[in-house]
Amino acid sequence: MSQFAINLIFVGGSFLLYILIAIWAKAGSTKDFYVAGGGVHPITNGMAIGADWMSAASFISMAGLIAAGGYANSTFLMGWTGGYVLLAMLLAPYLRKFGKFTVPEFIGDRFYSKNARLVAVVCLIVASVTYVIGQMAGAGVAFSRFLEVEATTGLIIAAVVVFIYAVLGGMKGITYTQVAQYCVLIVAYTIPAVFISMQLTGNAIPPLGLFSTHADSGMPILDKLNQVITDLGFNEYTADIDNKLNMVLFTLSLMIGTAGLPHVIIRFFTVPKVADARWSAGWALVFIALLYLTAPAVASMARLNLMTTIYPEGTAAQPIEYDARPGWIQTWEETGLIKFEDKNSDGRIQVYNDKNEQFASTTAQERGWNGNELVVNNDILVLANPEIANLPGWVIGLIAAGGLAAALSTAAGLLLAISSAVSHDLIKGSINPNISEKGELLAARISMAVAIVVATWLGINPPGFAAQVVALAFGIAAASLFPALMMGIFSKRVNNIGAIAGMLSGLIFTLVYIFMYKGWFFIPGTANLPDNAANWVMGISPLSIGAVGAIVNFAVAFVVSNVTEEPPVEIQELVESVRYPRGAGQAQDH
């Protein structure tokens, strides 16, 4: 059987499973559509959160980022997992006690203002749309390789599948679909990792294999990797980070961004009681840890496999001939995600750090090299890993299904958050408060359909690779929604004017800083500002600015609130009741 047929069986079978689950769990009410009826078991919810969380960025891009940057990119691991501690301790049980359907609804009621709710809707949509771009881009990468179609065609296929199970089932359908998707993606991620760890180290547990001995050289595997890449002008894989301020801010931005992302928060509204919200967060950490503890091993072994494929003799002076390149390189070249240019016309593939001027002008020149010749997209390393390691065809099919499950599960959660904000917060909350439940359910489904179309269109030309775009979404959530939620729960003094001013200040500050360097639209005097550390303010990357935006949000909100009237007594009593979540308060019907 051909590899294409195997891929089609795994991907098609998983898609059929998702659609059947959606039909079984069809939403019959707004409560089903928004919060899955409010009766999801904590373990089930924890698994769904795991799938919701482990997006294309986690499954596809994170290991690629760590493979490319080594220890320096371990901040993704620390930030994304640390955010769940914040969620479990500071937000989830209190928001569940409040008993609403959406994040903007909490903000609108707590800050007694329709305008605050509308600002929260804007912040939610900006963060969620930015995030969903990365998911659709990740789906396109997976489809373009494994189903041998154009990325645009792949995006359309992904959009159709999400449309069926998300529009039909709402949160109820998405919840149980995400449980299936978690099972698919975690098996798909760990099985190739076990095979590769066994091949390279003889240890079947990848996180332990990372600190084991390389079978061929007898060296510790990280020492072997350092030796190989430093001989090619790259920094040591385990080298420390120079810019500690940026590292701290980036980690903090990911942490509080995690705690502020609406598609994650709304999952805690689906459980029966407050205690279940805490248990959901705990189970989610367990399920997420299975992948996140494996990712550094996958990254390191993928990088070592790639380098030893190009330099099979173990010496940088003798790279392989281009005509003798392995089949997996040829296959990925067809997708455009690997590109080769023979710059010195010797017929061989030179891979080295040509940005290292000292290495390029000395060692590379002595070897007759005239620039790095192979460009490998970071997003493909996890997907290509089974092929690099010559694993069986069924493993390749499995990881194809896993990559798509990761992208689609998070995309569905984000699209639900967007559609809920439009139908429940915008239409029912502001435009037509008297809309019937049937009308609201129809509006929610139409909003979901429109969101899918917009997300697909944006996914065709994303402004960066998956994890990078996702990191920007976290920064936006960190700067806008997280401070408002924290102040709404823990401060009686912050009023509606302060909350609105804070959210707008944090959002605008963060977006302006990002746009200055990403060039997504024209800002006078900054249109051609290079996106590198030499130009960043105090060395703070656009990916890290969300933490500073959050500080701006907190500061503006507190200052404005303290020079304006206190919130009404009933609002202060509401804050008091939310802060101490006694009992098991049932979700309110709407």
N, C-alpha and C positions, 0 to 999 in steps of 0.2 A: 504494500500500500504506500502511495506517495505521501510525502510530508504534508503537502497541501490538504490531502484528504483527511489525514489524521488531525490537522489543525481545525478543519471544518467540523469534524465530529465533536471535538472538545468544545469549540466555541459555540457551535450550533446547539449542542446539547445543553450547555449552561444557559443560553438565551431562552431555550424552550422551557427550562425549569423556572426561570424568573417570570416568564409570562404566565405559566400555569399557576404559580403562587399568587400573582396579582389578580387573576380571575377568581381564585379561591378566597382572597382577602379583599374583595372589592369594597370600597368605602361606600356606606349607605347614608352617612350623615356628615355634617361638618366636624363633629367630634371625632369620627373615624378618620376623616381626611386630614385634620390638623394634628391630632394627638393619639391616633390609633385606638380611640375609645377610652384611653386613660387606664387600661388594664394590663399593660405589658409586664411580664415577669422581669425582675432585675437582671437575671442571667441572660435572658433573651435580649433585653435592652442593652446590656453590656456588650454582647456580641454584635448587635446592630450598630452600636456606637463605634466599635472597633472597625467595622466595614466602612461606616460613614467617615471615620477619621483617616483610615489608611487608603488614601487617595492615590491617584496616578503619581503624585509627587512622592509619596512614601514608597509605593511599590516599584515605580519605574525610575524616578529621578534621584531619590535620596542616596541610594547606593552609588549611583553614577557620580553624584557630587562628592561623596566621600572618597570614591576611587580617584577622582581627579585632584582633590585638594587635601586628602589625608586627614590628619588630626584637626586641621584648621576648620574643616567642615563638620566636625562632630557637634558643633553648636546646633545643627538641625535636630539631632537626637535629643540633646539636653532641653532645648526650648519646647519642642513639640510634646515630649512626655511630661515635662515639668508643668505645663499648662493644665494638665488633668488634676494635678494636686490642688492647684488654685480652684479649679472648678468644683472639686469634691468638698473642699473646705470652706470656700468663700461665696460660692454662687448657687450651685445646684439645689441644695435643700431649701434655701430661702426663696428662690424663684418658684420652686415646686409648691411651697407653702402658700405663695401668693395665688396660685391656681389659675393662671391665664393660659392662653393658647400661644402667644407670640411675644418676642422680646419688645417690639415697639408698643404692644398693649401694656406691658408692665411699665415701661417708661412713661407712656401717656397717663396712666392712672396714678403712678407714684408722684409725678411732677404736675399732676392736675392740669394738663394742657394738651389740647389737640395739636398745637404747633410742635410741642416736644415729641409727640408721637409721629408726626410727619417728618420731622428731622431725623428721627430714629429710622424711619422707613427709608429715607434717602441714604443714610449711612449703611444700613443693612444691604440695600440693593447694590451700592458701589462696591462694598467688600465682597458680596456673594458673586456678583458678575465677574469681578476680577479673579476670584478663586475658580469659578467654573470654566473660565478660559483655559486654565491649566489642565483641567480634567478632560476637556474636549480635545485639547492638543495631545494629551497622553493617549487618548483613545485612537486618535489619528495615527500616531506612531505605531501602536500595536497592530492596528488594522492593516496599515500599509505594508507591513512585513509579513504577517502571518496569514492574511487572506489574499495577499498579492493583488491589492487594489490601490488606487490612488488614495492619499490621505483624505482628500475631500469626500470621496465615496465612502470611506470608512467612517468619517464623522456623521454622514447622513444615516448610515446603517445604525450607528450607536444612538443617534437621536431618535430614530424610529422605535428602537427597543425601549429606551427610557420613556418615550412618549406613551407606549402601551401600558407599561406597569406603573408608572408614576401618576399619569393622568387618571387611569382607571382606579388604582388602589389608594392613592394619596398616602398619608403616613402609615396607614394600616398595611397597605400593600408593600410600601417601601421597607417597613420594619422587617417583615418576614422574608422579603427578597434579600435584604441586607444580611440576614442570618445565613442564607444560602451562599451569598457572595463572599462572606467572611470565610466560610469553610473552603470555598474554591480558592480564594486568593492565598490563604495561609498554607494550604497544602501545596499550591503551585510555587510559593516562595521558598518553602523549607526543603522540599524534596530535592530540587537541583542543588541547593546549598549543602545538603548532606552528601550527595554524590561527589561534589567538587571538593569538599573538605576531606572526604575519604581519599580521593585521588592525590591531593597535594600533601596531606599530613597523616593519613591513616586514622584520623579521629572522626567519628561519625557525628559529633556534636559541633556544629560550626563555630559557636562562640568560644568553645575550648580549643578548636582547631586553630583559631586565630593566634593563640599563644603557644602553639605546638611547633614541632620541628618540620621543616620542609623536607619531604621524602627524598628528593633527588640530590639536594646539596648537603643535607645534614645540619643546615643552619636554622635558627628560629625563623619562622616564615616572614615576620616583619623585618628582621635583619636582612633576609634575602631580598625582599622587596626594596628596602632602602638601597641596597647595593646595586640592584639593577637600574633603578631610576636615577640615582645620583651619577652613575656612569653615563647617563644621557642628558645631564645638565639640569635635571629637575631637583627641587628641594627634597630633603628627606621626608618620607611619608609621615613620620612621627614627629616632625619638627614642631616646635612650639609656635604660638601665635604672637606676632609682634604687637599688633594694635589691640591691647587688652580692653580699652574703652569701647571700641567698636564691637568686640566679641561679647562683652557684657550687655551692651545695648541690644545687639542682635538677638541674643538668647532671651533677654527680657521681653523684647518685642514679640518673639514667637510664643513665649509663655502667656503673656496677657492677651495676645491675639487669639490664642487657643481658647482662653476663658471668655473671650468676647464674641467668638464666631456664632452667629445665630443658628446655623444648621446643627451645631453641636448642642447648644443650650436647649433647643426645642425638644431634643430627645429625652430630656429629664422631665418634660411635661407629660410623658406617655405612661409613667408608672403610677400605681394606685396611691401611694402615700409617700411622705417626706423621707422616711428611713430608706425607702426603696431607691430614692435619688442618690443617696450616698453609696448604697450597695451597687447601683449601676455603674457609678464612677470607679469603684474598686474593681469590679469585674472587667470593665473596659480596660483598665490598666493592665490586668493580667493578659487579656487577649492581645492588646497592642504590644506588650513586651515580647510575645513570641516572635513577632516580626522585627521589632526594633533591636532586640539583642542579637538577631541573626544578621541584620543589615551591615554592620561593620566588617563581619567576616566575608560576606558576599562581595562587598566593595574591594577589600584588600586582595582577595583571591582572583577577582575579575581583572584587577589591574595587573597582577603578576602573570596571570594566564595570557593577557593581551601582549605584555612585553616579551614573554618567552615564546609566544607565537611568532612575533616579528624577528626575534633574535634567538633562534632555536639552538645555536651553538654555545649560547651563554656568554658571548662576547659582543660588545656593541659594534665592533669593527666589521662584523659579517651578518648584516640583515638578510632576510630571505629575498629571493628574486620575485618581482611582481607577478610574473607568469606562473610561479609556483605557489602563489598565495592560497591559503585554505579556502574551501568552499563557502564558509560562513562570511568571509570578507566579500566574496563575489556576490553573495545573496544580498547583503546589506548595502552594497554599492548600488544595486538596482533601485533601492528606495531613496537614494540620495543622502542617507544619513551617515555614510562613510564615503569620503572622497580622497582620491589619490592623484597626485601630480608629480611626475618624475622631474624634479628640478635640476638634477645634475646629469640626467640622461644616462644613468648606469644600469637601469633596469631593475634596481633593487629598491626596497621600501625603507627609507630612513625616517625614524620616529625619534625626535629629541626636542628639547626645549630651546627653540631658536629665539625666544625672547630673553634668554640668559646671554647678554652681550659678551661677557667674558668667555663663556663656553663656546659660543658661536664663532668668536674671532680666534680662538686657539684650537681646542680639541676638534671641533666640528670641521674647521678649515683644514686641519692636518689630515682628517679622514676623507676629505674631498666632498663633504656634504655642503649643500647650498640652500638649506632651509628644510623645515619639517615638511614631510611629503604626504603624510596620512592624517586626515582630520576625522576624528570619531566623535559623533554626537553623544554627549553624556547620557542622554535618555535611553540609549539602546543597550547599555552594558548588562543590566539585569535580564533583559529580553534575549540578548545574544549569548549570555553565559552558558546555557546548555549546549549551544552549538560550538562555542569556543572549546569547551571541555569534551566534545564528542559524546554527549549523552544520548540515550535512545530517543527515537522520534516522538514517543508518547510523552516524554518529559517536556519536549519543546511545545507540543500541543497543549499540555497542562499549563505551562507558563503563559501561553497565549491567552487561554481562558482566564487565568489569574490576573494578568495585566488589565484586561478589559473589565473584569469584575471590579477591580480597584477603582478604575476611572469612572465606571458607571454608577457604583454605589454612592460615591461622594457627590457626583453630579446630580443624582436624584435628590439627595438631602438638601443640596444647595438650591436646586430648582423649587423644591417644596417651600423652603424658607422665603424665596423670592415671591412665589405665588401667594403664600399666606399673607405676606406683607401687603401685597396689592389687593387681594380680595377681602381679607379680614380687617386690616388696619387702614387701608386707603378707601376702599369702596364702602364697607360696612361702618368703619370708624369715622369717616368724614363725608363722603359723597352721598351715600344713601343708608343712613342708620336703620331705616325700617325695612330693609331688604329681607325677604323670607329666607328660611334656611335652605330651601331648594334653590333659590336664586343665588345665594351666596356660594353654594356648592358648585353651581354651574360657573359662576364667576371665578372660583378657585381653579377649576379645570381649564377654563379659557386662559387664565393668567399663566398657568403652568405650560400650556401649549405655546403661548407667545414667548415665554422665557426660554423654552427649548429651542425655538427658531432663532432667537437672538444669540443664545449661547453657541449654537452650531455655526452661525455666521462669524462670530468673533473667534471661534476655535480654528477657523480656516487660516487666519493670519494672526496668531498670538504674538504679543509683544515680548516674548522671551520663552525659554524652555520651561517645562512644567513647574519645577520646584521654585524657579526664580519668580515666576508670576504669582505662585501661591504665597511666597514669602511677602510679596507686596500686599496681598490681600490681608495677611495677618497683621501687617503694619497698620493698615486702614482700620481694621476692627479694634486693634489695640488703642489707637488714638481717638476713636470716636465712641464706640459702644461700651467697652470695658469700664472706663471711668464712670460713665453714667450709671451703669448697673451697680458698681461698688458704692458710689455715693447715694444711690437710691436705697440701698439696703442698710448702710452703716452710718449715714449722716442725716439727722433730722433738720439740719440747718440749710442744706442746699435746696433752693427753690426752683421754680420753673424757669425763670429768667436765667439764673446761673447755669442750669443744666443745658439749656438751648445754646447759650453763649459758649459753654465749654465744648459741647459736641461739634459745633460749627468751627470753633477755633482749632481744635485738634484735627478735624478732618481737612480743613483748608490748609493748615500748616503742613501736614503730611503730604497731601497731594501736590502742593506747590514744590516741595523739596524733591519729591520723586520725579515730577515732570521736568524739573531743571536739568536732571541728568539723563533721563530716559528719552527725552525729546518726543513725547507722545503728542504734544501740541505746543505751539509757539508761545514762549514767555520772553518778552523783550530782554535782550542782552545775554540770554542763556541758551539760545537755540542750538549752539554748537559746543556746549560745555561738555568736555570729555568725562565719561563716567569712570573715573579712577581715583585712587586714594589721594593723589596729589591735588585734586580739585575739590574733594569733599570738605565740608566745613568741619574743622577739628577731627578730620579723619573718619567722620560718621557716614557710613554707606547709606544709600537710599533704602536698602533692605532693612536697615537698623533704625530708621528715623521714627518708626511707629512708637517706640518707647519714649522718645522725646516729645512726640505729639501727645502722648498720654499725659505726660507731666504738664504740658501746656493746657490740656483739657482740665485737669484737676485744679491747676492754679487759677485759670480764668473763672471756672465755676465757683470756687470758694470766694474769690475776691468779689465777683458780681453779686453773689448771694448775700455776702456780709454787708453790702452797701444798699441792699434792697430789703423788702419786707420778708419776715419769716414765713414759712409755709403755714397754712391753716392748721389748727389744733388737730382736726380729724386726720390730716395727712401725717402729722407727727405720731399720732396713735397708730396709724397704719404701719409706719416704719417699725414701731415698737413690736407690733404683733408679728410682722414678717421676720424680724430679727431673731425671735425666739420661737423656732418651729416646733412647738409642742403638739403632739398628736399626729394624726394621719390625714389631715384635711383633704377631702375628696376634691378632684378637679371640678370647677364650676361648669355647668352647662351654659351654652350660649345659643 
